[in-house]
Amino acid sequence: MYNASLWQPSADLCVLKKRAQLLKAVRGFFDARDVMEVDTPCLSLGSISDPHIEVLTSHTRSKGEDLTYYLQTSPEYAMKRLLCAGSGSIYQLGKVFRAEDVGRRHSIEFTMLEWYRVGFDHWQLMDEIQSLLVTLFDDDSLKCERLSYQDAFLRHTGVDPLTASLSELQRCAHQYTEYGLQETDRDTLLELIFASVIEAAIGTEQPCFIHSYPASQAALAKTYMDNNDQWVAARFELYWQGMELANGYYELTDAEEQTHRFEKDKVSRNKLKRADRQFDERLLNALKNGMPECAGVALGIDRLLMLMCQKSHIGEVMSFAHSRA
């Protein structure tokens, strides 16, 4: 609710100064590596296909035509179109938007750092993220743990997420959350268990990369067969002190496979009774033109600043939190 009396910043001025220093340091890091900064639109006529992320929309009329624009949840699609056009390695610092509940770590509008490294795989990108953290925290001793999704589950639940039966996953979810016995979707159960049990147990002392997700959770990442002959995704997420900081992929470059995943997402959205969207077919046409082998990652700047400043609420590191915007 709009309250005209809430005019003051939600963050202390010392935190805003730290924020400015952080953004400057990020730009310096990539400038030293000859990674070009880009600036893509916040509004697009096409949107993402993810059935679990809702977008903000803007309706307008132009030249006699009613138009629906989608506010970007990530600059990913536009940046990949630049990669297909021959941009080389690129990064972007900017605002993104998601129609989700606000909370201690969530805001409708937040700042994202996203970058793509041509010629990198996801292992090399994890190395670079560690180097970035060392620079930003000015700590040469900072090291990131790497733990496969499978090993994380086995360590903290005793259940193998790649081979467990549906009934085993249902019982595991119910054991920790009292939910799940009626759930028949494997990935929903895995996400419930991960969020409820594993997320709080990893990255407590040092940042932790969780990698090699189930192939069914590949999103826009390549898939491959691991050493145990299980199909997994070339994807990772970074956790530190109870927070997810980053999500990265060894990027899918196959237009046909990407089209198949879009269609699969559309079916999932229909089952969940989500609103129809105009998916971004320009990305598919760009991929048909050819995208270089690369790895990419999105990192939440606000959450990173929360760790730096030891703040417990995202509003404490934003100039004006959602309630004061």
N, C-alpha and C positions, 0 to 999 in steps of 0.2 A: 504494500500500500504506500502511495506517495505521501511523504511527510516533509514539508518544506523546511522544517527546522533542522533537518539532518544535512547541513551544508558542509560540515568539516570533513577532512579526510578520515578514512578508516584506518590508515597506516600512519605510524609515527614518521616524522620527517627524516629521522635517521635511517629508517628502513627504506624510504623512497630514495635516499642517497645511495644506499647499498644496492638498490635495484638498478639505478643508473650505472653504477660501477660494474655490476654483473653484465648488463647488456653491452657495455663497452668492451669488457674482457672477452665475451663471446665473439664479438666482431673481430677483435684482435687475433683471437685463436684461429679463426677461419681465414682471415686475411693473410696470416703467416703461412698458411697451407695452400694459398691460391685457389680457395673455394669462393665462387662468386655469390654475392648476396643478390637475391631476386625479390620482387614484390608483385604478387599475383592478386587477383580480385577477391574481395570478401564475399561478393555476390556472384552467383552462377545460375544459369538456366537449367543446369543438370545437377544431380545430387548423388550422394553415396547410396550403395545398395544394402549396407549393413542393417539387418533386421532389428538390432538391439540398440541402435543409436537414433534418436529423434532429432530432427533439424528444425531450426527457426526459419520461417518464410516471410517474404515481403511481397505484397501484391501491388501492382501499379498498372497504369495504362499508357501505352506509347504508340503513336501513329495509328490510333483507333483499335489497337489490339490489347487485350487483357493479358498481362504477363505475370508469372509467378517466379520470383527469384528465391534461391536457397542461400542462406548464409553458410559459409564454409565451416564444416566441423574439423577440417584439416586442409592445408593447401596441397595435399598429396596429388590429387588428380591434375591440377594445373601445373605443378612442378614436374610431373612425369611427362606432360605434353612438351614442356621445355626441354627435358632430357631427350625426347624423341626428335626434337628439332635441332639437336646438336649443341646444347648449352654447355656440356661438360659438368663437372661437380658443382653443386649449388646448395645454398642454404637460405632459409627465410626465418625471420623473427616477426611475429605478428599476432593479431587477435584472431581467435576462433570462437565458435559459438555452438552450444548444444542445448537442446530443450530437455533439460533434466532437473531433478530436484537439487536444490542448493544445500550445502552442508559444510562441514569443517574443511573438506578437501575438494569440494565441487562448487563451481560457479557457472552460471549460464554463459558468461563471457570470460575468457582467460587467455593468457599469452603462451604461445607455443613456439619452440625452436624445432624446425624440421630441416634435415639435410640429407643429401644423396651423394654418395661417393662412387663415381664411375670406376669400374675395375675392382671394387672391393666385394668380398663376400661378407656374410654376417659376422664371422669370426674376426675379420679385420676391423669391422665397424665397432665391435665391442672393445677392441684395443684402443681405437680412437676416442670412444666415449670415456674410457678410463683416463686417457691423456687429458681430455677436456676437464674432467673432475679434478685431476691433480692440479691443473692450472687454476681453475676457479676457486678451489679451496686452499691453494698454495700449500700443498702437502704432498711431498714426493713419496711419502711412505704409504699413501692411499692405494690399496689394491682391491680389486673387485673379485669376489668369489664367482665361480661358474658352476651351475648345478642343472642337470637336465630335468625336464618336467617329470619324467619317470622316476628319477632318483629322489626328487623332492617329495613325491607322493609316497614312495616306499619308506623314506626316512621318517616322515611325520604321520603316516596313517597305516603303513604296512600293506597298502593296496597298490597293485600295479595298474596304472590308468590305461595302459595300452592293451592289456590282455584280460582285465577283470570282466566278469559277466555283468549284465545289466543288474541282476539281483544283488550282486556284491556291491556295486556302486550305490544302489538304493539303500542297502543296509548301512553302508559307511556314512552316507549323507544323513540318514536318520539318527545314527549314533551320535553325531556331532551337532546336529541342528534340529532334530525332531521333525524334519521335513524330508521329502524325497521318496517315500515308499510308493507314491502314486505316479511319480515322474517317470516317463518312458524315454526321454531324450538323453542320451549319454553325455553330450557336451554340457547340457544344463546341469546335470548331476556333478560332472567334473568341476565346472565353474563354481558351483555351490560349495563343494568340498574345499576347493582351492582358496576361495575367498574367506571361508569360515575357519579353516584350520591352518593352511600353509602360509598364507600371506603374512600373518602376524609373527610367524616363527622364523622367517628368513630375513636376511639383511639387517639383523639387529646390531651387529658390531661393525660390519663393513658392507658396502654395496654388493648386491647379489644379482647376477644375471641368471634368469631361468630361461633355458633354451630347449630346442627340440620338442616343441609342442606336438600334440596329436595332429595328424594330417588333416583331420576334419576341422581343425581350428587354424588352418593356414592363412585365411583371409587373403591378402595379396602377396603372399610369400610362395617361393618355390617349395616343393616337397622332395624328399629323398628317402632312401632306405638306410636305416642306421646299422650299426654293427650287429644288432640282434635281429636283423631282417624284419624290422618294423618300419612302416612308413610314418615319417614325422615331417613336421614343417620346419623350414629354415627360418625360424622366427625366434625372437627373444624378447623378454621384458626385464626391466631393471627395477629392483626393489631396494629400498633403504629406509630403515627405521619405521617400518610399517606402512610405507607409501610406495605406490607404483609411480616411478618417475618417467619411464620411457618404454616405447614399444617399437621394435625394429624388425626388418625383414631383409633377407636376400631376395630381391624383388622378382616377382613373376613378370616375365617379358612376353609370354605366349598369349597373343590376342584371342585365340580360340578357347584356350583354357579360362582366360579371364571372362569371356562371354558366358561360358558354362557356369562359372561361379556367380556371376550377376543373376543369371536365370534361377539358380538354386536359391539365392538370397530372396528373389522375388516370391518364390513359392513359400519360403519361410515367413516372409512378411504377410502374405495372404492368410496363412494358417494362424498367425498371431493377431490377425485383424488390424494390422497397421495400415496407415494411410498410404495410398498409391503415390509414387514419386516418378518424376522424369529422371531416369538414371542417365549418367553422363556417358553418352555414346561417343562423344568426342575423344575420350580416353581410349576407347576401343579402336577408333580409327587411327589414333596416334600410335598405338601399339602395333597395328598392322603395318605402319610405316617403318617400325623398328625402334626398339629401345635398347640402349647399350646395357650390358651386364653391369649391375650396380647393387649396392645395398643402401637402405634408407632407414631413418629413425625419426620419431617425433618425441620430444622431451618437454615436459611441463615446466616452464620457467617459474611460475608462481610456487609450485611445490618445492622446487629446488631452493628458492629463496626462503621458504618456510624452514627448511633444514638449516640453511646458513644463519638465519636470524633466530632460530629456536622458537618459532611461532607455531601455535597449535591450530590456528584458523586461517584459511586462505584470505579472508577479508583483511587480516592484519598485515598483509604484504601487498595489497592493492591500494592505489590512491583512493578509489571510491568503490567499496564493495557493492554488490547488487542492490542492497537496500538503500544505498546512497547515490546510485547512479542517476 
